[in-house]
Amino acid sequence: MPVITISMGTGQADAEQKKTIIQDFTARAVEIMGLPPQSFTVLINELSHDAVGVGGTTLKEKFAAQK
């Protein structure tokens, strides 16, 4: 069972957009791998900006500094 994992910031996509992401990634994986759609699991991880760091700084700090 292939698992497709997508990570994004909390609130970057609404429920309808997430549904589209799941459908589109599944369809593309079916085309590439030739497996039936029910073989795939798509996980969307929503991460808060204080839970992600780049270069030792959280995204929350980085975005605050850009304002």
Secondary structure, DSSP 8 states (H G I E B T S, - for coil): --EEEEEEETTSS-HHHHHHHHHHHHHHHHHHH---GGG-EEEEEEE-TTS-EETTEEHHHHHHHH-
